[in-house]
Amino acid sequence: MRLQQSPLMNRDAFQNLVDSLADAVFVVSLPERTITYSNPAAHTTFGWTAEELLGATTGILHIDAEHFDAFHRATHPVLVGGKPYQGEFEMRRRNGEAFPTRHSVSMFQDDLGNSFAVSVVRDISSERRQEQLVRQDEARFRVIEEHLRKVFWISNPDKTRLEYVSPGYADLWGRSVEELYQHPTGFLDAIVPEDRQRIFEEVQRQADGRYDVEYQIERPDGTRRWIWDRAVPVRDQQGEVERIVGITEDITAIKQRESEFAQAKKMEAVGRLTGGIAHDFNNMLTVIVGNAELLAEELGGNELVEEVLYASRRASELTGQLLSFSRQRPLRLERVATSTLIRDLTAFLRRTLGEDVALELDVAEDLWPITTDRAQFETSLINLAVNARDAMPTGGRLTIQAHNQASNGLGFDRPAALAPGDYVVVRMRDTGAGMAPEVVDKIFEPFFTTKVVGKGTGLGLATVFGFTADAGGHIEVTSEVGKGSTFTLFLPRDAAPAP
């Protein structure tokens, strides 16, 4: 029994269907591989007319004879085995242009037993271009994620699955990316205790779109880093949050600069206040000293008057230090040969330090000159040396280093309070007791001292701070308890030609 053929399934209907396809269609007689039919899309895709293709071998569509044979070797075993062939091959247009195609080839026989192949060919040039663009985008993204000190991450809304995290996580956290994939909230364990609960609560609200936080982490090596973390929710077509996309950044350097700037502003305010008090106090001392000197002349060496004079002069010296700190004492500026001044001061410093403290010099011979008050420069170096000596009561080593630092020099991490330019850098490093961070924060404040009563006024380092500010420079201190302290002076170069 034969099924009745539908009117829609007649030859003309099939012809119209094939002619309307966007893919090229060829009917090829076998084994000659001559083209017996080609649809309009084949003419558009390959550039040949129907008349030119009819009766030609399919070799006309291939790059060359070798390519033609390779196509036959790939398709023939599959077709003979009774299966359709599917694969991709480079083909050639009439103008000689090679282009990528995807083939679907099947065999059939007509009523007379003649063998034919039907080949449906799709031009996939646009797909390849799109793939290339995707690969280029991926390459650009890899360059960005490898060179930017930022961490990109994607997670599901409830943080039970991490879809992606960039390699920068390992560098910043000091922990493996694989570990984070296994435990998506494991990054919370590195947050310092004082921030952890707050950030845990903020993470629960990431889907609300208000996640923008700063916190500190502690790496496995014990170092702490400041983190800026923010994220946005990504919604599907129904408006439901389907994932969270975030970016994390190391802002430790920014925090340090903010701290330096805040400290500089604080010291500036303290300096203004100190200068005003010292100036008024100095006026009062002038009257006291003047009258005490008159009394001394009239009474002829009276012990009480001599005590008053001594105390007044001592107070005047302290006032001078305060005015120096506050930058209100007149400066005697001159061009100073930096290396010569440091070396000339060496003998005096050795006597000041005593036999138990070794003094080592590493001073460049070609140090640039600076313009400053020579006396204040010498006093500042002496104050730093005395401070180092007092930090090493059982002996130790004081190293004085000095070198030039160009504004474009590699590795010059310029402090935030320092203007761009060329500097002479003088560094004094001791092997003393060192200081805790809370002490370092106050070390330049006037009257602050860690020495016992009667052993220091707390103005020595304040005076050094004032001198470097007067000189247009900056001073920094680093210290660790039990390992000593390092004071670094940045003094601007005098770029004027030598007289």
PyMOL commands that set and color helices and strands:
alter all, ss='L'
color gray80, all
select helices_A, chain A and resi 7-9+11-19+40-46+50-53+58-61+65-80+125-147+168-173+177-182+186-190+193-203+206-208+252-299+303-325+338-344+346-353+374-390+437-440+460-470
alter helices_A, ss='H'
color red, helices_A
select strands_A, chain A and resi 24-29+34-38+85-92+98-109+115-123+150-155+162-165+211-218+224-235+241-250+333-336+357-363+370-373+396-405+423-430+474-480+484-492
alter strands_A, ss='S'
color yellow, strands_A
deselect
rebuild
show_as cartoon
